[in-house]
């Protein structure tokens, strides 16, 4: 029994040490820009195996050098309550849960009536899974975590999200997010995205250009190869109209 309790104590101590390590890293980010994220390093390794490091693009630019149009567009598209929540938007999560449940219901009904697969109906369209993650949650995941979907990882994501909100300002969170979020295959950060898609710096993005980039974020690799799709153009127009009422930190 003593051996068991010793192992439990060591496990708890290790977990605490890991959390303190994460908190220390986040505290440093209030002054020092992170050079890379866990997600970026994994993707850079993948690219190095496939085509070498030449395809990798990422360049840090300070908050002031990022277009307000892009800040507004990303908030409007990804996290409309960014300035108001403490890292987790419960209302957005509930709405996402309801929409996904309804989508699964429709897929199941389609399967019952036609015998086709619920995951991929006869039309060829895959049921869209809507997420409720905030910008802060996405940053927590990209900075430190793997892509696996487990309760333990989601719990760690929550702890990191709360730490980011407690130790960093909203402006700093958005600055780090925009400099490290994925915008295509090997394309990370607003500056790399602006140069790749529009051949201009991120400071000079127009409202519609910024809106189009923001709409890409849930599926950047897909939209990189479908950059002129009707859906992307239509959704970008919706986000551009919504941007007018968005405040930035």
C-alpha positions as CSV (number, residue, x, y, z in Angstrom):
1,X,0.0,0.0,0.0
2,X,2.8,2.4,0.8
3,X,4.3,1.8,-2.6
4,X,1.0,2.6,-4.2
5,X,0.7,5.9,-2.3
6,X,4.3,6.7,-3.2
7,X,3.5,6.3,-6.9
8,X,0.3,8.4,-6.6
9,X,2.3,11.1,-4.9
10,X,5.0,11.0,-7.6
11,X,2.4,11.2,-10.3
12,X,0.7,14.2,-8.7
13,X,4.1,15.9,-8.2
14,X,4.9,15.4,-11.8
15,X,1.6,16.8,-12.9
16,X,2.1,19.8,-10.7
17,X,5.6,20.3,-12.1
18,X,4.3,20.2,-15.7
19,X,1.6,22.8,-14.9
20,X,4.3,25.1,-13.3
21,X,6.4,24.6,-16.4
22,X,3.5,25.7,-18.6
23,X,2.7,28.7,-16.4
24,X,6.4,29.8,-16.5
25,X,6.4,29.5,-20.3
26,X,3.2,31.6,-20.6
27,X,4.5,34.2,-18.2
28,X,7.6,34.6,-20.4
29,X,5.3,35.2,-23.4
30,X,4.2,38.5,-21.9
31,X,7.6,39.8,-22.8
32,X,9.1,37.4,-25.3
33,X,7.5,36.2,-28.5
34,X,7.4,32.4,-28.8
35,X,9.7,31.3,-31.6
36,X,7.4,28.4,-32.5
37,X,4.5,26.3,-31.3
38,X,4.1,22.5,-30.8
39,X,1.9,22.4,-33.8
40,X,4.4,24.3,-36.0
41,X,7.3,22.1,-35.0
42,X,5.3,18.9,-35.8
43,X,4.3,20.4,-39.2
44,X,7.8,21.6,-39.9
45,X,9.1,18.0,-39.2
46,X,6.4,16.6,-41.6
47,X,7.4,19.0,-44.3
48,X,11.1,18.3,-43.9
49,X,10.4,14.6,-44.6
50,X,8.3,15.4,-47.6
51,X,9.9,18.3,-49.4
52,X,12.6,19.8,-47.2
53,X,12.4,23.0,-45.1
54,X,12.1,25.4,-48.1
55,X,8.3,25.3,-48.0
56,X,8.1,26.6,-44.4
57,X,6.9,30.2,-44.0
58,X,6.5,32.1,-40.8
59,X,7.5,35.6,-39.8
60,X,6.7,37.4,-36.5
61,X,5.4,41.0,-36.8
62,X,4.4,43.2,-33.9
63,X,0.8,43.9,-33.1
64,X,0.9,47.4,-34.6
65,X,2.0,46.0,-37.9
66,X,-1.0,43.7,-38.2
67,X,-4.0,45.2,-40.0
68,X,-6.9,46.1,-37.8
69,X,-9.0,44.7,-40.7
70,X,-7.5,41.3,-40.0
71,X,-7.9,41.6,-36.2
72,X,-11.6,42.4,-36.7
73,X,-12.1,39.7,-39.3
74,X,-10.6,36.9,-37.2
75,X,-12.6,38.0,-34.1
76,X,-15.8,38.2,-36.2
77,X,-15.2,34.8,-37.8
78,X,-13.7,32.8,-34.9
79,X,-14.7,34.3,-31.6
80,X,-17.2,37.1,-31.5
81,X,-17.1,37.3,-27.7
82,X,-13.3,37.4,-27.5
83,X,-13.1,40.6,-25.5
84,X,-15.8,39.5,-23.0
85,X,-15.1,35.9,-22.0
86,X,-12.4,34.6,-19.7
87,X,-11.1,32.0,-22.2
88,X,-14.1,29.8,-22.6
89,X,-17.4,30.8,-24.2
90,X,-20.0,28.5,-22.7
91,X,-22.8,29.9,-24.9
92,X,-20.8,29.2,-28.1
93,X,-20.0,25.7,-26.9
94,X,-23.7,25.0,-26.3
95,X,-24.7,26.3,-29.7
96,X,-21.9,24.3,-31.4
97,X,-23.1,21.2,-29.5
98,X,-26.7,21.7,-30.6
99,X,-25.8,22.4,-34.2
100,X,-23.6,19.3,-34.4
101,X,-26.3,17.2,-32.8
102,X,-28.8,18.3,-35.3
103,X,-26.3,17.7,-38.2
104,X,-25.8,14.1,-36.9
105,X,-29.6,13.7,-36.7
106,X,-30.1,14.7,-40.3
107,X,-27.2,12.5,-41.4
108,X,-28.8,9.5,-39.5
109,X,-32.2,10.2,-41.1
110,X,-30.6,10.3,-44.5
111,X,-29.0,7.0,-43.8
112,X,-32.3,5.4,-42.6
113,X,-34.1,6.6,-45.7
114,X,-31.4,5.9,-48.4
115,X,-29.1,3.4,-46.9
116,X,-26.1,5.6,-47.7
117,X,-23.3,6.4,-45.2
118,X,-24.2,9.0,-42.6
119,X,-20.6,10.4,-42.7
120,X,-20.7,10.9,-46.4
121,X,-24.2,11.2,-48.0
122,X,-24.8,10.5,-51.7
123,X,-24.4,14.2,-52.5
124,X,-20.7,13.8,-51.7
125,X,-20.9,16.4,-48.9
126,X,-19.5,15.6,-45.5
127,X,-21.6,16.8,-42.5
128,X,-19.9,19.9,-41.2
129,X,-18.6,19.7,-37.6
130,X,-18.9,23.1,-35.9
131,X,-16.4,23.9,-33.1
132,X,-17.0,26.2,-30.1
133,X,-13.3,26.9,-29.2
134,X,-12.3,30.4,-28.5
135,X,-9.2,32.1,-29.9
136,X,-7.5,31.6,-26.5
137,X,-8.4,27.8,-26.5
138,X,-7.0,27.5,-30.1
139,X,-3.8,29.2,-29.0
140,X,-3.4,27.0,-25.9
141,X,-3.8,23.9,-28.1
142,X,-1.4,25.1,-30.8
143,X,1.3,26.3,-28.4
144,X,1.6,23.2,-26.2
145,X,-0.6,20.3,-27.1
146,X,-0.9,17.5,-29.7
147,X,-3.9,17.0,-32.0
148,X,-5.3,14.0,-30.1
149,X,-8.9,14.2,-28.9
150,X,-9.0,12.9,-25.3
151,X,-10.6,14.1,-22.1
152,X,-7.2,14.4,-20.5
153,X,-6.0,16.7,-23.4
154,X,-9.2,18.8,-23.2
155,X,-8.7,19.2,-19.5
156,X,-5.1,20.3,-20.1
157,X,-6.3,22.7,-22.8
158,X,-8.7,24.3,-20.2
159,X,-6.0,24.8,-17.7
160,X,-3.7,26.4,-20.3
161,X,-6.5,28.6,-21.5
162,X,-7.2,29.9,-18.0
163,X,-3.5,30.5,-17.5
164,X,-3.2,32.4,-20.8
165,X,-6.1,34.6,-19.9
166,X,-4.8,35.2,-16.3
167,X,-1.2,36.1,-17.4
168,X,-1.5,37.7,-20.8
169,X,-3.6,40.6,-22.0
170,X,-6.2,40.1,-24.8
171,X,-4.0,42.1,-27.1
172,X,-1.0,39.8,-26.4
173,X,-3.1,36.7,-26.9
174,X,-4.4,38.0,-30.2
175,X,-0.9,39.0,-31.3
176,X,0.6,35.6,-30.6
177,X,-2.4,33.8,-32.2
178,X,-2.2,35.8,-35.4
179,X,1.5,35.3,-35.7
180,X,1.4,31.5,-35.3
181,X,-2.0,30.3,-36.6
182,X,-1.9,28.0,-39.7
183,X,-3.0,29.5,-43.0
184,X,-2.0,26.7,-45.4
185,X,0.4,24.0,-46.0
186,X,3.6,25.2,-44.2
187,X,2.1,28.8,-44.0
188,X,2.0,30.1,-40.4
189,X,1.2,33.6,-39.2
190,X,-0.5,36.6,-40.8
191,X,2.6,38.0,-42.5
192,X,3.3,34.7,-44.3
193,X,-0.4,34.4,-45.3
194,X,-0.6,38.0,-46.6
195,X,2.6,37.6,-48.6
196,X,1.5,34.1,-50.0
197,X,-2.0,35.0,-51.0
198,X,-1.9,38.7,-51.8
199,X,1.8,39.5,-52.2
200,X,1.6,42.3,-49.6
201,X,2.4,42.8,-45.9
202,X,-0.2,42.0,-43.3
203,X,-0.4,45.7,-42.4
204,X,-2.0,46.5,-45.8
205,X,-4.8,43.9,-46.0
206,X,-8.1,45.3,-47.1
207,X,-11.3,44.4,-45.3
208,X,-12.4,41.8,-47.9
209,X,-8.9,40.3,-48.1
210,X,-8.8,40.0,-44.3
211,X,-12.2,38.5,-44.2
212,X,-11.2,35.8,-46.8
213,X,-8.2,34.9,-44.7
214,X,-10.3,34.7,-41.5
215,X,-12.8,32.3,-43.2
216,X,-9.9,30.0,-44.1
217,X,-8.9,29.3,-40.5
218,X,-11.0,26.3,-39.7
219,X,-9.7,24.4,-42.8
220,X,-6.6,26.3,-44.0
221,X,-5.1,23.5,-46.1
222,X,-8.4,22.8,-47.8
223,X,-9.0,26.5,-48.6
224,X,-5.5,27.0,-49.9
225,X,-6.4,24.7,-52.8
226,X,-9.9,26.2,-53.1
227,X,-9.0,29.9,-52.6
228,X,-11.4,31.0,-55.3
229,X,-14.4,28.9,-54.2
230,X,-17.9,30.3,-54.1
231,X,-18.3,29.4,-50.5
232,X,-15.1,31.3,-49.5
233,X,-16.2,34.4,-51.4
234,X,-19.8,34.3,-50.0
235,X,-18.7,33.7,-46.4
236,X,-16.0,36.4,-46.7
237,X,-18.6,38.9,-47.7
238,X,-20.7,38.0,-44.6
239,X,-17.7,38.4,-42.3
240,X,-16.7,41.7,-44.0
241,X,-20.1,43.1,-43.2
242,X,-19.9,41.8,-39.6
243,X,-16.5,43.4,-39.0
244,X,-17.8,46.9,-38.8
245,X,-19.1,46.4,-35.3
246,X,-16.1,44.5,-34.0
247,X,-13.8,46.1,-31.4
248,X,-10.2,45.0,-31.2
249,X,-8.0,45.0,-28.1
